């Protein structure tokens, strides 16, 4: 039976780097997709998720999740193991997996330390992904902690990994070695 793995966690946790490495170890054949593809797909009228999201932002988020689950199912139906990386939180995790049928499902949550995420985010040099969560003090660390609280809304199932200090290759190897623990 084909496997579908959802790799989630905070922004700058390493999801989009680790997912293809995991997929390469699952297959062949195996495929991967970063949910940001669908996020960037809305080129007119895009609304970002914020601590107080608009109804349209939530709708676009759910469309993105629906699309990635459909792609995962399409590849699985054609005999491919599939790894999706995206920030999927709370009840959205269960809903994402509920869209899949006749596959083995796995959840991996990457949880590096706040300090590690801040370092990675600053190392990216681009736009601050946490800007909407920054409080009046403007601290990136405060923003990361605020959004990180959303991880608590994910059902405590699957494989939760503190990847602080690991290379992406080490994280991928740990996921593969512990894949049975990631079973949804």
Buried (B, 14 or more C-beta within 10 A) or exposed (E): EBBBBBBBBBBBBBBBBBBBBBBBBBBEEBBBBBBBEBBEEEEEEEBEBEEEBEEEBEEBBEBBBBBBBEBBBEBBEEEBBBBBBBBBBEEBBBBBBEBBEEBBBBBBBBBBBBEBBBBBBEEEEEEBBBEBBBEEEEBBBBBBBBBBEBBEEBEEBBBBBEBBEBEBEEBBBBBBEEBEBBEB
